[in-house]
């Protein structure tokens, strides 16, 4: 996953832990369960807006 988004494994692990502690995802062995899809979509939407606003300022 890290390679596909051009980051380090540690960064992905850290973010996954934050999401798990927040109850948004759950790790079950090699599976990843999305526990709160609505919250994840909102979070992704916020990130997308931040990326677009950064691009507009450049």
mmCIF file as Biopython writes it, N, C-alpha, C and O atoms, coordinates in Angstrom:
data_model
#
loop_
_atom_site.group_PDB
_atom_site.id
_atom_site.type_symbol
_atom_site.label_atom_id
_atom_site.label_alt_id
_atom_site.label_comp_id
_atom_site.label_asym_id
_atom_site.label_entity_id
_atom_site.label_seq_id
_atom_site.pdbx_PDB_ins_code
_atom_site.Cartn_x
_atom_site.Cartn_y
_atom_site.Cartn_z
_atom_site.occupancy
_atom_site.B_iso_or_equiv
_atom_site.auth_seq_id
_atom_site.auth_asym_id
_atom_site.pdbx_PDB_model_num
ATOM 1   N N  . UNK A ? 1  ? 0.828   -1.179  0.000  1.0 0.0 1  A 1 
ATOM 2   C CA . UNK A ? 1  ? 0.000   0.000   0.000  1.0 0.0 1  A 1 
ATOM 3   C C  . UNK A ? 1  ? 0.877   1.248   0.000  1.0 0.0 1  A 1 
ATOM 4   O O  . UNK A ? 1  ? 0.593   2.206   -0.719 1.0 0.0 1  A 1 
ATOM 5   N N  . UNK A ? 2  ? 1.929   1.242   0.794  1.0 0.0 2  A 1 
ATOM 6   C CA . UNK A ? 2  ? 2.805   2.413   0.885  1.0 0.0 2  A 1 
ATOM 7   C C  . UNK A ? 2  ? 3.412   2.757   -0.464 1.0 0.0 2  A 1 
ATOM 8   O O  . UNK A ? 2  ? 3.462   3.928   -0.840 1.0 0.0 2  A 1 
ATOM 9   N N  . UNK A ? 3  ? 3.868   1.762   -1.187 1.0 0.0 3  A 1 
ATOM 10  C CA . UNK A ? 3  ? 4.496   2.011   -2.483 1.0 0.0 3  A 1 
ATOM 11  C C  . UNK A ? 3  ? 3.497   2.598   -3.482 1.0 0.0 3  A 1 
ATOM 12  O O  . UNK A ? 3  ? 3.862   3.430   -4.313 1.0 0.0 3  A 1 
ATOM 13  N N  . UNK A ? 4  ? 2.265   2.173   -3.402 1.0 0.0 4  A 1 
ATOM 14  C CA . UNK A ? 4  ? 1.268   2.656   -4.357 1.0 0.0 4  A 1 
ATOM 15  C C  . UNK A ? 4  ? 0.895   4.119   -4.128 1.0 0.0 4  A 1 
ATOM 16  O O  . UNK A ? 4  ? 0.392   4.778   -5.038 1.0 0.0 4  A 1 
ATOM 17  N N  . UNK A ? 5  ? 1.136   4.630   -2.925 1.0 0.0 5  A 1 
ATOM 18  C CA . UNK A ? 5  ? 0.830   6.036   -2.655 1.0 0.0 5  A 1 
ATOM 19  C C  . UNK A ? 5  ? 2.094   6.849   -2.376 1.0 0.0 5  A 1 
ATOM 20  O O  . UNK A ? 5  ? 2.027   7.960   -1.850 1.0 0.0 5  A 1 
ATOM 21  N N  . UNK A ? 6  ? 3.234   6.284   -2.734 1.0 0.0 6  A 1 
ATOM 22  C CA . UNK A ? 6  ? 4.534   6.965   -2.640 1.0 0.0 6  A 1 
ATOM 23  C C  . UNK A ? 6  ? 4.844   7.476   -1.232 1.0 0.0 6  A 1 
ATOM 24  O O  . UNK A ? 6  ? 5.152   8.652   -1.038 1.0 0.0 6  A 1 
ATOM 25  N N  . UNK A ? 7  ? 4.758   6.584   -0.267 1.0 0.0 7  A 1 
ATOM 26  C CA . UNK A ? 7  ? 5.107   6.934   1.112  1.0 0.0 7  A 1 
ATOM 27  C C  . UNK A ? 7  ? 5.817   5.744   1.749  1.0 0.0 7  A 1 
ATOM 28  O O  . UNK A ? 7  ? 6.078   4.739   1.087  1.0 0.0 7  A 1 
ATOM 29  N N  . UNK A ? 8  ? 6.121   5.864   3.021  1.0 0.0 8  A 1 
ATOM 30  C CA . UNK A ? 8  ? 6.819   4.805   3.741  1.0 0.0 8  A 1 
ATOM 31  C C  . UNK A ? 8  ? 5.833   3.921   4.489  1.0 0.0 8  A 1 
ATOM 32  O O  . UNK A ? 8  ? 4.753   4.366   4.878  1.0 0.0 8  A 1 
ATOM 33  N N  . UNK A ? 9  ? 6.212   2.679   4.682  1.0 0.0 9  A 1 
ATOM 34  C CA . UNK A ? 9  ? 5.369   1.717   5.401  1.0 0.0 9  A 1 
ATOM 35  C C  . UNK A ? 9  ? 5.014   2.232   6.784  1.0 0.0 9  A 1 
ATOM 36  O O  . UNK A ? 9  ? 3.889   2.045   7.247  1.0 0.0 9  A 1 
ATOM 37  N N  . UNK A ? 10 ? 5.959   2.876   7.444  1.0 0.0 10 A 1 
ATOM 38  C CA . UNK A ? 10 ? 5.731   3.382   8.795  1.0 0.0 10 A 1 
ATOM 39  C C  . UNK A ? 10 ? 4.612   4.421   8.827  1.0 0.0 10 A 1 
ATOM 40  O O  . UNK A ? 10 ? 3.800   4.443   9.751  1.0 0.0 10 A 1 
ATOM 41  N N  . UNK A ? 11 ? 4.578   5.276   7.817  1.0 0.0 11 A 1 
ATOM 42  C CA . UNK A ? 11 ? 3.541   6.309   7.745  1.0 0.0 11 A 1 
ATOM 43  C C  . UNK A ? 11 ? 2.166   5.670   7.572  1.0 0.0 11 A 1 
ATOM 44  O O  . UNK A ? 11 ? 1.193   6.103   8.191  1.0 0.0 11 A 1 
ATOM 45  N N  . UNK A ? 12 ? 2.087   4.645   6.736  1.0 0.0 12 A 1 
ATOM 46  C CA . UNK A ? 12 ? 0.823   3.941   6.536  1.0 0.0 12 A 1 
ATOM 47  C C  . UNK A ? 12 ? 0.402   3.260   7.837  1.0 0.0 12 A 1 
ATOM 48  O O  . UNK A ? 12 ? -0.764  3.338   8.225  1.0 0.0 12 A 1 
ATOM 49  N N  . UNK A ? 13 ? 1.324   2.605   8.504  1.0 0.0 13 A 1 
ATOM 50  C CA . UNK A ? 13 ? 1.020   1.927   9.768  1.0 0.0 13 A 1 
ATOM 51  C C  . UNK A ? 13 ? 0.510   2.907   10.814 1.0 0.0 13 A 1 
ATOM 52  O O  . UNK A ? 13 ? -0.444  2.617   11.536 1.0 0.0 13 A 1 
ATOM 53  N N  . UNK A ? 14 ? 1.147   4.064   10.890 1.0 0.0 14 A 1 
ATOM 54  C CA . UNK A ? 14 ? 0.746   5.090   11.859 1.0 0.0 14 A 1 
ATOM 55  C C  . UNK A ? 14 ? -0.682  5.562   11.582 1.0 0.0 14 A 1 
ATOM 56  O O  . UNK A ? 14 ? -1.494  5.664   12.502 1.0 0.0 14 A 1 
ATOM 57  N N  . UNK A ? 15 ? -0.985  5.845   10.329 1.0 0.0 15 A 1 
ATOM 58  C CA . UNK A ? 15 ? -2.322  6.320   9.971  1.0 0.0 15 A 1 
ATOM 59  C C  . UNK A ? 15 ? -3.374  5.240   10.176 1.0 0.0 15 A 1 
ATOM 60  O O  . UNK A ? 15 ? -4.491  5.529   10.606 1.0 0.0 15 A 1 
ATOM 61  N N  . UNK A ? 16 ? -3.018  3.995   9.870  1.0 0.0 16 A 1 
ATOM 62  C CA . UNK A ? 16 ? -3.956  2.889   10.083 1.0 0.0 16 A 1 
ATOM 63  C C  . UNK A ? 16 ? -4.258  2.735   11.570 1.0 0.0 16 A 1 
ATOM 64  O O  . UNK A ? 16 ? -5.395  2.447   11.944 1.0 0.0 16 A 1 
ATOM 65  N N  . UNK A ? 17 ? -3.258  2.921   12.413 1.0 0.0 17 A 1 
ATOM 66  C CA . UNK A ? 17 ? -3.462  2.841   13.858 1.0 0.0 17 A 1 
ATOM 67  C C  . UNK A ? 17 ? -4.393  3.942   14.343 1.0 0.0 17 A 1 
ATOM 68  O O  . UNK A ? 17 ? -5.246  3.703   15.197 1.0 0.0 17 A 1 
ATOM 69  N N  . UNK A ? 18 ? -4.234  5.143   13.806 1.0 0.0 18 A 1 
ATOM 70  C CA . UNK A ? 18 ? -5.108  6.262   14.176 1.0 0.0 18 A 1 
ATOM 71  C C  . UNK A ? 18 ? -6.549  5.946   13.785 1.0 0.0 18 A 1 
ATOM 72  O O  . UNK A ? 18 ? -7.471  6.178   14.566 1.0 0.0 18 A 1 
ATOM 73  N N  . UNK A ? 19 ? -6.739  5.424   12.593 1.0 0.0 19 A 1 
ATOM 74  C CA . UNK A ? 19 ? -8.083  5.073   12.136 1.0 0.0 19 A 1 
ATOM 75  C C  . UNK A ? 19 ? -8.682  3.957   12.988 1.0 0.0 19 A 1 
ATOM 76  O O  . UNK A ? 19 ? -9.874  3.982   13.297 1.0 0.0 19 A 1 
ATOM 77  N N  . UNK A ? 20 ? -7.866  2.983   13.367 1.0 0.0 20 A 1 
ATOM 78  C CA . UNK A ? 20 ? -8.344  1.875   14.204 1.0 0.0 20 A 1 
ATOM 79  C C  . UNK A ? 20 ? -8.727  2.375   15.596 1.0 0.0 20 A 1 
ATOM 80  O O  . UNK A ? 20 ? -9.768  1.989   16.126 1.0 0.0 20 A 1 
ATOM 81  N N  . UNK A ? 21 ? -7.900  3.223   16.187 1.0 0.0 21 A 1 
ATOM 82  C CA . UNK A ? 21 ? -8.215  3.776   17.520 1.0 0.0 21 A 1 
ATOM 83  C C  . UNK A ? 21 ? -9.480  4.612   17.479 1.0 0.0 21 A 1 
ATOM 84  O O  . UNK A ? 21 ? -10.208 4.690   18.468 1.0 0.0 21 A 1 
ATOM 85  N N  . UNK A ? 22 ? -9.745  5.237   16.340 1.0 0.0 22 A 1 
ATOM 86  C CA . UNK A ? 22 ? -10.955 6.038   16.183 1.0 0.0 22 A 1 
ATOM 87  C C  . UNK A ? 22 ? -12.183 5.215   15.856 1.0 0.0 22 A 1 
ATOM 88  O O  . UNK A ? 22 ? -13.281 5.761   15.752 1.0 0.0 22 A 1 
ATOM 89  N N  . UNK A ? 23 ? -12.019 3.905   15.692 1.0 0.0 23 A 1 
ATOM 90  C CA . UNK A ? 23 ? -13.149 3.028   15.415 1.0 0.0 23 A 1 
ATOM 91  C C  . UNK A ? 23 ? -13.610 3.041   13.965 1.0 0.0 23 A 1 
ATOM 92  O O  . UNK A ? 23 ? -14.689 2.541   13.647 1.0 0.0 23 A 1 
ATOM 93  N N  . UNK A ? 24 ? -12.794 3.612   13.088 1.0 0.0 24 A 1 
ATOM 94  C CA . UNK A ? 24 ? -13.189 3.686   11.678 1.0 0.0 24 A 1 
ATOM 95  C C  . UNK A ? 24 ? -12.862 2.414   10.917 1.0 0.0 24 A 1 
ATOM 96  O O  . UNK A ? 24 ? -13.559 2.050   9.969  1.0 0.0 24 A 1 
ATOM 97  N N  . UNK A ? 25 ? -11.803 1.744   11.334 1.0 0.0 25 A 1 
ATOM 98  C CA . UNK A ? 25 ? -11.411 0.487   10.703 1.0 0.0 25 A 1 
ATOM 99  C C  . UNK A ? 25 ? -11.065 -0.518  11.787 1.0 0.0 25 A 1 
ATOM 100 O O  . UNK A ? 25 ? -10.863 -0.158  12.947 1.0 0.0 25 A 1 
ATOM 101 N N  . UNK A ? 26 ? -10.999 -1.775  11.397 1.0 0.0 26 A 1 
ATOM 102 C CA . UNK A ? 26 ? -10.606 -2.839  12.319 1.0 0.0 26 A 1 
ATOM 103 C C  . UNK A ? 26 ? -9.769  -3.848  11.540 1.0 0.0 26 A 1 
ATOM 104 O O  . UNK A ? 26 ? -10.129 -4.260  10.437 1.0 0.0 26 A 1 
ATOM 105 N N  . UNK A ? 27 ? -8.670  -4.229  12.125 1.0 0.0 27 A 1 
ATOM 106 C CA . UNK A ? 27 ? -7.819  -5.237  11.489 1.0 0.0 27 A 1 
ATOM 107 C C  . UNK A ? 27 ? -8.179  -6.611  12.036 1.0 0.0 27 A 1 
ATOM 108 O O  . UNK A ? 27 ? -8.236  -6.810  13.249 1.0 0.0 27 A 1 
ATOM 109 N N  . UNK A ? 28 ? -8.416  -7.536  11.153 1.0 0.0 28 A 1 
ATOM 110 C CA . UNK A ? 28 ? -8.719  -8.920  11.517 1.0 0.0 28 A 1 
ATOM 111 C C  . UNK A ? 28 ? -7.782  -9.811  10.714 1.0 0.0 28 A 1 
ATOM 112 O O  . UNK A ? 28 ? -8.098  -10.219 9.597  1.0 0.0 28 A 1 
ATOM 113 N N  . UNK A ? 29 ? -6.628  -10.107 11.297 1.0 0.0 29 A 1 
ATOM 114 C CA . UNK A ? 29 ? -5.626  -10.871 10.565 1.0 0.0 29 A 1 
ATOM 115 C C  . UNK A ? 29 ? -5.135  -10.058 9.385  1.0 0.0 29 A 1 
ATOM 116 O O  . UNK A ? 29 ? -4.633  -8.946  9.547  1.0 0.0 29 A 1 
ATOM 117 N N  . UNK A ? 30 ? -5.283  -10.615 8.206  1.0 0.0 30 A 1 
ATOM 118 C CA . UNK A ? 30 ? -4.861  -9.911  6.990  1.0 0.0 30 A 1 
ATOM 119 C C  . UNK A ? 30 ? -5.993  -9.095  6.374  1.0 0.0 30 A 1 
ATOM 120 O O  . UNK A ? 30 ? -5.815  -8.458  5.336  1.0 0.0 30 A 1 
ATOM 121 N N  . UNK A ? 31 ? -7.139  -9.118  7.008  1.0 0.0 31 A 1 
ATOM 122 C CA . UNK A ? 31 ? -8.296  -8.379  6.497  1.0 0.0 31 A 1 
ATOM 123 C C  . UNK A ? 31 ? -8.406  -7.018  7.169  1.0 0.0 31 A 1 
ATOM 124 O O  . UNK A ? 31 ? -7.965  -6.822  8.301  1.0 0.0 31 A 1 
ATOM 125 N N  . UNK A ? 32 ? -8.996  -6.101  6.451  1.0 0.0 32 A 1 
ATOM 126 C CA . UNK A ? 32 ? -9.250  -4.768  6.967  1.0 0.0 32 A 1 
ATOM 127 C C  . UNK A ? 32 ? -10.748 -4.514  6.841  1.0 0.0 32 A 1 
ATOM 128 O O  . UNK A ? 32 ? -11.293 -4.482  5.738  1.0 0.0 32 A 1 
ATOM 129 N N  . UNK A ? 33 ? -11.402 -4.336  7.981  1.0 0.0 33 A 1 
ATOM 130 C CA . UNK A ? 33 ? -12.839 -4.079  7.986  1.0 0.0 33 A 1 
ATOM 131 C C  . UNK A ? 33 ? -13.085 -2.584  8.096  1.0 0.0 33 A 1 
ATOM 132 O O  . UNK A ? 33 ? -12.479 -1.908  8.927  1.0 0.0 33 A 1 
ATOM 133 N N  . UNK A ? 34 ? -13.962 -2.077  7.269  1.0 0.0 34 A 1 
ATOM 134 C CA . UNK A ? 34 ? -14.352 -0.676  7.327  1.0 0.0 34 A 1 
ATOM 135 C C  . UNK A ? 34 ? -15.568 -0.583  8.239  1.0 0.0 34 A 1 
ATOM 136 O O  . UNK A ? 34 ? -16.678 -0.945  7.850  1.0 0.0 34 A 1 
ATOM 137 N N  . UNK A ? 35 ? -15.348 -0.098  9.448  1.0 0.0 35 A 1 
ATOM 138 C CA . UNK A ? 35 ? -16.405 -0.085  10.463 1.0 0.0 35 A 1 
ATOM 139 C C  . UNK A ? 35 ? -17.333 1.112   10.339 1.0 0.0 35 A 1 
ATOM 140 O O  . UNK A ? 35 ? -18.509 1.017   10.690 1.0 0.0 35 A 1 
ATOM 141 N N  . UNK A ? 36 ? -16.829 2.232   9.848  1.0 0.0 36 A 1 
ATOM 142 C CA . UNK A ? 36 ? -17.624 3.446   9.727  1.0 0.0 36 A 1 
ATOM 143 C C  . UNK A ? 36 ? -17.348 4.074   8.368  1.0 0.0 36 A 1 
ATOM 144 O O  . UNK A ? 36 ? -16.553 5.005   8.241  1.0 0.0 36 A 1 
ATOM 145 N N  . UNK A ? 37 ? -18.017 3.547   7.369  1.0 0.0 37 A 1 
ATOM 146 C CA . UNK A ? 37 ? -17.789 3.980   5.995  1.0 0.0 37 A 1 
ATOM 147 C C  . UNK A ? 37 ? -18.129 5.459   5.811  1.0 0.0 37 A 1 
ATOM 148 O O  . UNK A ? 37 ? -17.427 6.169   5.091  1.0 0.0 37 A 1 
ATOM 149 N N  . UNK A ? 38 ? -19.189 5.924   6.451  1.0 0.0 38 A 1 
ATOM 150 C CA . UNK A ? 38 ? -19.578 7.326   6.325  1.0 0.0 38 A 1 
ATOM 151 C C  . UNK A ? 38 ? -18.480 8.244   6.837  1.0 0.0 38 A 1 
ATOM 152 O O  . UNK A ? 38 ? -18.146 9.235   6.189  1.0 0.0 38 A 1 
ATOM 153 N N  . UNK A ? 39 ? -17.919 7.922   7.991  1.0 0.0 39 A 1 
ATOM 154 C CA . UNK A ? 39 ? -16.835 8.739   8.553  1.0 0.0 39 A 1 
ATOM 155 C C  . UNK A ? 39 ? -15.602 8.695   7.663  1.0 0.0 39 A 1 
ATOM 156 O O  . UNK A ? 39 ? -14.929 9.711   7.487  1.0 0.0 39 A 1 
ATOM 157 N N  . UNK A ? 40 ? -15.299 7.534   7.102  1.0 0.0 40 A 1 
ATOM 158 C CA . UNK A ? 40 ? -14.157 7.423   6.194  1.0 0.0 40 A 1 
ATOM 159 C C  . UNK A ? 40 ? -14.370 8.261   4.937  1.0 0.0 40 A 1 
ATOM 160 O O  . UNK A ? 40 ? -13.442 8.906   4.448  1.0 0.0 40 A 1 
ATOM 161 N N  . UNK A ? 41 ? -15.600 8.246   4.416  1.0 0.0 41 A 1 
ATOM 162 C CA . UNK A ? 41 ? -15.902 9.050   3.232  1.0 0.0 41 A 1 
ATOM 163 C C  . UNK A ? 41 ? -15.765 10.536  3.542  1.0 0.0 41 A 1 
ATOM 164 O O  . UNK A ? 41 ? -15.232 11.297  2.734  1.0 0.0 41 A 1 
ATOM 165 N N  . UNK A ? 42 ? -16.246 10.946  4.713  1.0 0.0 42 A 1 
ATOM 166 C CA . UNK A ? 42 ? -16.105 12.350  5.110  1.0 0.0 42 A 1 
ATOM 167 C C  . UNK A ? 42 ? -14.642 12.728  5.259  1.0 0.0 42 A 1 
ATOM 168 O O  . UNK A ? 42 ? -14.224 13.803  4.829  1.0 0.0 42 A 1 
ATOM 169 N N  . UNK A ? 43 ? -13.872 11.848  5.865  1.0 0.0 43 A 1 
ATOM 170 C CA . UNK A ? 43 ? -12.444 12.094  6.032  1.0 0.0 43 A 1 
ATOM 171 C C  . UNK A ? 43 ? -11.757 12.190  4.678  1.0 0.0 43 A 1 
ATOM 172 O O  . UNK A ? 43 ? -10.919 13.067  4.471  1.0 0.0 43 A 1 
ATOM 173 N N  . UNK A ? 44 ? -12.098 11.309  3.766  1.0 0.0 44 A 1 
ATOM 174 C CA . UNK A ? 44 ? -11.513 11.344  2.424  1.0 0.0 44 A 1 
ATOM 175 C C  . UNK A ? 44 ? -11.937 12.605  1.696  1.0 0.0 44 A 1 
ATOM 176 O O  . UNK A ? 44 ? -11.139 13.194  0.967  1.0 0.0 44 A 1 
ATOM 177 N N  . UNK A ? 45 ? -13.165 13.025  1.878  1.0 0.0 45 A 1 
ATOM 178 C CA . UNK A ? 45 ? -13.641 14.263  1.257  1.0 0.0 45 A 1 
ATOM 179 C C  . UNK A ? 45 ? -12.898 15.464  1.778  1.0 0.0 45 A 1 
ATOM 180 O O  . UNK A ? 45 ? -12.551 16.359  1.007  1.0 0.0 45 A 1 
ATOM 181 N N  . UNK A ? 46 ? -12.641 15.506  3.092  1.0 0.0 46 A 1 
ATOM 182 C CA . UNK A ? 46 ? -11.877 16.605  3.679  1.0 0.0 46 A 1 
ATOM 183 C C  . UNK A ? 46 ? -10.475 16.636  3.113  1.0 0.0 46 A 1 
ATOM 184 O O  . UNK A ? 46 ? -9.959  17.708  2.799  1.0 0.0 46 A 1 
ATOM 185 N N  . UNK A ? 47 ? -9.847  15.476  2.977  1.0 0.0 47 A 1 
ATOM 186 C CA . UNK A ? 47 ? -8.498  15.395  2.422  1.0 0.0 47 A 1 
ATOM 187 C C  . UNK A ? 47 ? -8.494  15.878  0.979  1.0 0.0 47 A 1 
ATOM 188 O O  . UNK A ? 47 ? -7.594  16.605  0.555  1.0 0.0 47 A 1 
ATOM 189 N N  . UNK A ? 48 ? -9.516  15.463  0.228  1.0 0.0 48 A 1 
ATOM 190 C CA . UNK A ? 48 ? -9.593  15.856  -1.178 1.0 0.0 48 A 1 
ATOM 191 C C  . UNK A ? 48 ? -9.733  17.372  -1.289 1.0 0.0 48 A 1 
ATOM 192 O O  . UNK A ? 48 ? -9.105  17.992  -2.148 1.0 0.0 48 A 1 
ATOM 193 N N  . UNK A ? 49 ? -10.552 17.969  -0.425 1.0 0.0 49 A 1 
ATOM 194 C CA . UNK A ? 49 ? -10.728 19.419  -0.444 1.0 0.0 49 A 1 
ATOM 195 C C  . UNK A ? 49 ? -9.424  20.124  -0.098 1.0 0.0 49 A 1 
ATOM 196 O O  . UNK A ? 49 ? -9.101  21.151  -0.696 1.0 0.0 49 A 1 
ATOM 197 N N  . UNK A ? 50 ? -8.667  19.586  0.862  1.0 0.0 50 A 1 
ATOM 198 C CA . UNK A ? 50 ? -7.397  20.184  1.245  1.0 0.0 50 A 1 
ATOM 199 C C  . UNK A ? 50 ? -6.407  20.124  0.093  1.0 0.0 50 A 1 
ATOM 200 O O  . UNK A ? 50 ? -5.677  21.085  -0.150 1.0 0.0 50 A 1 
ATOM 201 N N  . UNK A ? 51 ? -6.377  19.010  -0.613 1.0 0.0 51 A 1 
ATOM 202 C CA . UNK A ? 51 ? -5.464  18.861  -1.744 1.0 0.0 51 A 1 
ATOM 203 C C  . UNK A ? 51 ? -5.823  19.872  -2.819 1.0 0.0 51 A 1 
ATOM 204 O O  . UNK A ? 51 ? -4.939  20.535  -3.361 1.0 0.0 51 A 1 
ATOM 205 N N  . UNK A ? 52 ? -7.132  20.002  -3.144 1.0 0.0 52 A 1 
ATOM 206 C CA . UNK A ? 52 ? -7.542  20.947  -4.177 1.0 0.0 52 A 1 
ATOM 207 C C  . UNK A ? 52 ? -7.259  22.375  -3.761 1.0 0.0 52 A 1 
ATOM 208 O O  . UNK A ? 52 ? -6.834  23.176  -4.594 1.0 0.0 52 A 1 
ATOM 209 N N  . UNK A ? 53 ? -7.478  22.723  -2.499 1.0 0.0 53 A 1 
ATOM 210 C CA . UNK A ? 53 ? -7.236  24.097  -2.077 1.0 0.0 53 A 1 
ATOM 211 C C  . UNK A ? 53 ? -5.738  24.412  -2.123 1.0 0.0 53 A 1 
ATOM 212 O O  . UNK A ? 53 ? -5.361  25.543  -2.432 1.0 0.0 53 A 1 
ATOM 213 N N  . UNK A ? 54 ? -4.873  23.427  -1.819 1.0 0.0 54 A 1 
ATOM 214 C CA . UNK A ? 54 ? -3.435  23.639  -1.926 1.0 0.0 54 A 1 
ATOM 215 C C  . UNK A ? 54 ? -3.020  23.869  -3.373 1.0 0.0 54 A 1 
ATOM 216 O O  . UNK A ? 54 ? -2.169  24.711  -3.659 1.0 0.0 54 A 1 
ATOM 217 N N  . UNK A ? 55 ? -3.630  23.108  -4.285 1.0 0.0 55 A 1 
ATOM 218 C CA . UNK A ? 55 ? -3.298  23.243  -5.706 1.0 0.0 55 A 1 
ATOM 219 C C  . UNK A ? 55 ? -3.726  24.621  -6.235 1.0 0.0 55 A 1 
ATOM 220 O O  . UNK A ? 55 ? -3.017  25.239  -7.030 1.0 0.0 55 A 1 
ATOM 221 N N  . UNK A ? 56 ? -4.904  25.091  -5.778 1.0 0.0 56 A 1 
ATOM 222 C CA . UNK A ? 56 ? -5.397  26.390  -6.242 1.0 0.0 56 A 1 
ATOM 223 C C  . UNK A ? 56 ? -4.500  27.527  -5.771 1.0 0.0 56 A 1 
ATOM 224 O O  . UNK A ? 56 ? -4.331  28.515  -6.485 1.0 0.0 56 A 1 
ATOM 225 N N  . UNK A ? 57 ? -3.925  27.401  -4.580 1.0 0.0 57 A 1 
ATOM 226 C CA . UNK A ? 57 ? -3.049  28.435  -4.036 1.0 0.0 57 A 1 
ATOM 227 C C  . UNK A ? 57 ? -1.702  28.491  -4.725 1.0 0.0 57 A 1 
ATOM 228 O O  . UNK A ? 57 ? -1.039  29.528  -4.724 1.0 0.0 57 A 1 
ATOM 229 N N  . UNK A ? 58 ? -1.294  27.368  -5.318 1.0 0.0 58 A 1 
ATOM 230 C CA . UNK A ? 58 ? 0.018   27.309  -5.973 1.0 0.0 58 A 1 
ATOM 231 C C  . UNK A ? 58 ? 0.051   28.070  -7.271 1.0 0.0 58 A 1 
ATOM 232 O O  . UNK A ? 58 ? 1.086   28.112  -7.937 1.0 0.0 58 A 1 
#
